[in-house]
Every structure is written in C-alpha cells, then in structure tokens.
C-alpha cells in the first residue's frame, strides 16, 4: 500500500516538474530581450530609429500619467475630463513645454474602451476658441471652434474603435466622432485678451459650461452633461514604472535612455493605442524595434539588459536626440530665420518632424487652427542669450497676417517661462490694439528683449524681459493667412544690440 502511494506521489511530482518545465520553455526568454545576433553598432542604429519614431508616443504616455494617474500633480484630472488653467499661465506651470500666456487652456485625456464620451460646448461668440483631439501619434483628428464649427452651442460624441454599443439617436452625422484609438488627448484654447479680473471670469464661465461626460452618466443625467464638481475623478490604471514620477517636468531633457525605452515599450503595449498596421513603414519600423526588445507583447526591463547593450542603447538614444534637436533648427520651413513647423498635427509617417514638435512644443499647435514658429538664433546665427540685448522690429503695416491674433512668448532654452519683475512673458496683438506699446514716428514697432529693464520710458513700454542665460521664442499665429503657413511672411529676426 505504501509502495502504491509512493509511486503515485512520484508520478504527481514528475508531472508537476514537467508542467513547470513546459511553462519555462514556452515563456518568452527575458535574457534574450535584445537579439543576440545583432552587433553593437546595429543596436545603436535601431535605438536611434526608436527615439525618432517614438518620442511623440513616449511624451504622450508620460503626460497622460501626469494628468490621469499622478494625484499629486497640479494638473491631475483623472480620465475623461479637462484640467482647466483658470488663471494666466506663469513660470510656476511646468507640466507642458512652451505654454502660451495669451490663452487659457483646458487639457486632459479620454479613455473610450468602455464607453463613448459626450462633449458639450457653450456658445462662445466674443473670442477665439478651439477644442481639438489628438491620438498618440500626435495627429489631430477632430476640431471644433469658431474657425471650424462656429460659435453657437454644440455637442459631439467621441466613439472608440472597440465600442459596439448604440449611439443615441439625437446625434447626427458630423457630431459623431470616430476616434482612431481608444485613448487620446483633448485640448481647449480660449483667447485671453487681457489679464483683468473680469476677462478671466468670463473665460472661467465658459470653462464651467464646457463639459466632457461619459455616455452612461450623460444619459442618466437627462441627456445633459454632468458638471465636474458633481462627479469624482476616476484615476487611470495604466502600467507605470517608478521613475515616471520623477519625469513630470522637462521630460525630454531629464529622461535617460532606459527611461525612454520603458516609456516607448509601455505605449506599444497599451491596448487602447491602436497601431497603424496598414502602414508599411510603421510595420517595418516596429520589426526593427523588436530586435532591441521594444515590441508589442514584451515589456522592456532595463534589469534584463547587459551593460554593453545599455551602452549601445544610450549611444543610439543620444544620436537620435541630437538628430531631433537639429531637425528643430533645420528641418522646418525657414521663415527669415524662424523655424515654422510643417504638417503639424498631421504627420503621417514623417517621424522626424513629429519628434521635433514633441521635443519643442508637444501638443500643438496645428496649422488649421494656428501655426507656431521657433526662434533660437539672432540675425547672425548666434544662440540667443540674456547676456546680450536684442531688438525685434515690425513695421505696423506688416504685422503678422492673422484672422484672430498673434503672440510672441519668450522662454528659457528648455521651453519654460522665467520670472521677471513685470510679469510679462509675451507680447501680442491684443496689447498692440490697446495701444500699450510705443510706435515710433517711422511706423516701427520695436520690442526690446533683454534681461535688465531699459532706462528709456518708451523702451520700457516695449520691453520683453529675457532670461539671464540662453533662451528661445515660440511665436503663435491664430487664424494664419497663407504667408504664415508656407513661410513667405517676412518675420523680423532678433537683432543683437552692439
């Protein structure tokens, strides 16, 4: 009897050991996360390609974490709702690179895996505004606003590609927005004409009335939006890694190579981010990335990468970063020394342009609504630096041609506002129309860009305080005419004062 029990036990143990061995053999080999058959040089080349291909998606993933999961963040909103900037943006705001001081923003991320999202927009008839949605690739696929859909009351329903339910009958064709992915970014801009309290309150009222509501809550609330104050914030449940909490500011500058490949890996493995499997270039790129352990179905783990492989990945990461930085300066439309972004918000497979915008100004702008132009150099091709003084001169007969307004904000070299004694971070057309600037008898409007306050009273009126070190501009043109889209406008360059 004992022998039978022992035999049974041995058979059971052998079975369990065989099962365990089968599981081990069938599981992906994490030790081979990077293809052992490719050389050090090939790893570096593929890593460079990975940086250029995926910087936009990596920034998207980290930014979504900040808005939907990091509850200590000043912009934490949870899923399917907007976080509003209810006061003018100042240097304390660092969650998004190159923000604008001439608009108040609303930004957030939608998640449509379970149900659609209803967007309700109030009548906004006294100013520029836009509501836009972007997928993880940086492409804007929906626009509403005074330039596109008018200024009256509007409603829309965002429907994810995996949802199979019934859309309420009251939504008609153009109000039904089929999104390319189940997750995406929403951004609202409303023109801020001045910093007066009554102006800010007007926009705050519009913000309170622009509501995004999950369909089930919208139906339960009598087919109308449920104000944010009446519903809890729903935290996102996306996969994270510990360092993400340390990368919430200046991500592009602060992330390491290992940070980057983890972010890109997580984005590729996010079920709500639909891949472009009908794109041959996309498919081929993903095949190359898989050779360095960045692939759908495999989570990149730095602990499973050898030190020599990390060196190769870092080499490629740095090479990609430098190539993107060069593209910011050289790969855009040259507009008299200003770099005007092309195809913004509609990149297709132009990965380098997409990465350049993700580096310099993630999340916008988009040419149908407004264009943006970067400037790093003075008229002699030297990096702008607060150690020197500059002028920027317009003829009042040749101000930027726009239907809405223009704004020229100034940033430190990484793209953030810097404190100054007059709290001025931009000059814009609203200020010009209110006669806040001095215009010379020759019809010239000259801005004085320097760190120290000018002594001349007229120059003080036109002073745009510069940071003490290197800086840059990121001008905006809302409702641009053709010269501000194709780069034919004669935009003045900063002139260094001798």
C-alpha positions, 0 to 999 in steps of 0.5 A: 500500500505504501509502495502504491502511494509512493509511486503515485506521489512520484508520478504527481511530482514528475508531472508537476516538474514537467508542467513547470518545465513546459511553462519555462520553455514556452515563456518568452526568454527575458535574457534574450530581450535584445537579439543576440545576433545583432552587433553593437553598432546595429543596436545603436542604429535601431535605438536611434530609429526608436527615439525618432519614431517614438518620442511623440508616443513616449511624451504622450504616455508620460503626460497622460500619467501626469494628468490621469494617474499622478494625484499629486500633480497640479494638473491631475484630472483623472480620465475623461475630463479637462484640467482647466488653467483658470488663471494666466499661465506663469513660470510656476506651470511646468507640466507642458513645454512652451505654454502660451500666456495669451490663452487659457487652456483646458487639457486632459485625456479620454479613455473610450474602451468602455464607453463613448464620451459626450462633449458639450460646448457653450456658445462662445461668440466674443473670442477665439476658441478651439477644442481639438483631439489628438491620438498618440501619434500626435495627429489631430483628428477632430476640431471644433471652434469658431474657425471650424464649427462656429460659435453657437452651442454644440455637442459631439460624441467621441466613439472608440474603435472597440465600442459596439454599443448604440449611439443615441439617436439625437446625434447626427452625422458630423457630431459623431466622432470616430476616434482612431484609438481608444485613448487620446488627448483633448485640448481647449484654447480660449483667447485671453485678451487681457489679464483683468479680473473680469476677462478671466471670469468670463473665460472661467464661465465658459470653462464651467459650461464646457463639459466632457461626460461619459455616455452612461452618466450623460444619459442618466443625467437627462441627456445633459452633461454632468458638471465636474464638481458633481462627479469624482475623478476616476484615476487611470490604471495604466502600467507605470514604472517608478521613475515616471514620477520623477519625469513630470517636468522637462521630460525630454531633457531629464529622461535617460535612455532606459527611461525612454525605452520603458516609456516607448515599450509601455505605449506599444503595449497599451491596448487602447493605442491602436497601431497603424498596421496598414502602414508599411513603414510603421510595420517595418519600423516596429520589426526593427524595434523588436530586435532591441526588445521594444515590441508589442507583447514584451515589456522592456526591463532595463534589469534584463539588459547587459551593460554593453547593450545599455551602452549601445542603447544610450549611444543610439538614444543620444544620436537620435536626440541630437538628430531631433534637436537639429531637425528643430533648427533645420528641418522646418520651413525657414521663415527669415530665420524662424523655424515654422513647423510643417504638417503639424498635427498631421504627420503621417509617417514623417517621424522626424518632424513629429519628434521635433514638435514633441521635443519643442512644443508637444501638443500643438499647435496645428496649422488649421487652427494656428501655426507656431514658429521657433526662434533660437538664433539672432540675425547672425546665427548666434544662440540667443542669450540674456547676456546680450540685448536684442531688438525685434522690429515690425513695421505696423503695416506688416504685422503678422497676417492673422484672422484672430491674433498673434503672440510672441512668448519668450522662454528659457532654452528648455521651453519654460517661462522665467520670472521677471519683475513685470510679469510679462512673458509675451507680447501680442496683438491684443496689447498692440490694439490697446495701444500699450506699446510705443510706435515710433514716428517711422511706423516701427514697432520695436520690442526690446528683449533683454534681461535688465529693464531699459532706462528709456520710458518708451523702451520700457513700454516695449520691453520683453524681459529675457532670461539671464542665460540662453533662451528661445521664442515660440511665436503663435499665429491664430487664424494664419493667412497663407504667408504664415503657413508656407513661410513667405511672411517676412518675420523680423529676426532678433537683432543683437544690440552692439 
